[in-house]
Amino acid sequence: MAESLNPAASHHLPSFITPPGGTDVLMVIMAIVLLLSILGFGILFLRLHTLPERMAHRTHKLQFEIVAVLGLIALFTHQHIFWVAGLLLALIDFPDFGTMMGRIAGSVEKMAGIKPGEATAEDSPDAAERSDKPSAEARAGAKKSDGPPALSLTPQTSRTNEKELDHA
């Protein structure tokens, strides 16, 4: 059976018109272009969306985790203010107070005659009240024989207050 054109059809058909039962090549090409463009747009969107997180990670910012959480919130809520906040946090360089305070604490411990990092939970004010042992400052003052004993920085409770509380 020979396939013929409809008598009402033009004899000069464009090349993208396929005969019945034939493969539509233009539709296959457009489907591939559509899939590649969707994939490319998705990759571009996610790369742009993770820009603040990558910026904070590359510069080793302290607030990297906050920027990452803001990026996730922006991704799932579709509210752009979280992305903008993450971008601003990634661009701002907060000063590192932890290192400076650690150095100050180490110097003060050295001046007090304590090895840096030696202070324990026993030296806290609550532990000094619960324990009959003298605090680290009192031990340090007792060891020095020259000069007056060192003043304790921890508050000391008097025995009279404890007796009055026991009788009440």
SVG drawing of the C-alpha trace seen along z (x, -y; Angstrom):
<svg xmlns="http://www.w3.org/2000/svg" viewBox="-8 -43 68 45">
<polyline fill="none" stroke="black" stroke-width="0.4" points="0.0,0.0 1.6,-3.2 1.3,-6.2 0.1,-9.2 -0.6,-12.7 -4.0,-14.1 -5.2,-15.7 -5.9,-18.9 -2.3,-19.1 0.3,-21.2 2.9,-19.3 5.8,-21.4 5.8,-20.5 8.5,-21.7 11.2,-19.2 10.0,-19.1 6.6,-17.6 7.0,-13.8 5.0,-11.2 2.6,-9.1 4.4,-6.4 7.7,-8.2 9.9,-9.5 9.6,-13.2 13.2,-14.2 12.5,-17.8 10.5,-16.7 13.3,-14.4 15.9,-17.2 13.7,-19.6 13.1,-17.1 16.9,-16.7 17.4,-20.5 14.6,-20.9 16.2,-18.3 19.6,-19.8 18.3,-23.3 16.4,-22.2 19.5,-20.4 21.7,-23.4 19.3,-25.8 19.0,-23.6 22.8,-23.4 23.1,-27.1 20.4,-27.7 22.0,-25.5 25.5,-26.9 24.1,-30.4 22.1,-29.3 25.2,-27.9 27.4,-30.9 27.3,-32.3 28.2,-28.9 31.1,-28.4 32.4,-31.9 32.3,-31.4 33.9,-27.9 36.7,-29.2 37.7,-32.0 37.3,-29.8 34.8,-32.1 33.7,-31.5 30.1,-31.9 30.2,-29.2 27.6,-27.0 25.2,-29.9 25.6,-30.7 24.9,-27.1 21.8,-26.9 20.5,-30.2 21.1,-28.8 19.1,-25.7 16.2,-27.7 16.2,-29.9 16.2,-26.8 13.2,-25.2 11.1,-28.3 11.8,-30.3 12.2,-33.5 15.1,-35.4 15.9,-37.4 17.6,-34.3 19.9,-34.0 20.7,-37.7 21.4,-37.4 23.7,-34.4 25.5,-36.3 26.0,-39.3 27.3,-37.0 29.7,-35.4 31.1,-38.7 31.5,-40.1 34.6,-39.1 33.9,-39.0 36.9,-39.4 38.2,-36.3 37.7,-37.2 38.2,-33.6 42.0,-33.5 42.5,-36.9 40.6,-35.9 42.5,-32.6 45.8,-34.4 44.7,-36.9 43.5,-34.0 46.8,-32.2 48.8,-35.3 46.7,-35.9 47.2,-32.3 50.9,-32.7 50.9,-35.8 49.0,-34.1 51.5,-31.3 49.1,-28.6 50.1,-26.5 47.9,-27.5 44.9,-25.2 45.4,-23.8 42.3,-25.4 39.6,-22.8 36.0,-22.6 37.2,-22.4 38.3,-26.1 34.8,-27.3 33.1,-29.4 30.4,-26.7 33.0,-24.0 34.8,-26.1 31.6,-26.5 31.0,-22.8 34.5,-21.7 36.6,-22.0 39.8,-22.1 41.3,-25.6 40.9,-27.1 43.7,-27.2 44.3,-30.9 44.6,-30.2 47.0,-27.3 49.1,-29.6 49.1,-32.3 50.0,-29.8 53.1,-28.5 54.6,-32.0 56.4,-32.6 57.5,-36.2 54.9,-38.8 51.3,-38.7 49.1,-35.8 47.3,-36.3 43.7,-37.4 41.2,-34.8 39.0,-35.8 36.3,-33.2 33.6,-34.1 34.1,-32.3 31.2,-31.5 31.6,-31.8 30.8,-28.9 28.4,-31.0 26.1,-31.4 26.1,-27.6 25.3,-27.0 22.4,-29.4 20.9,-27.7 21.2,-24.3 19.3,-25.4 16.5,-27.1"/>
</svg>
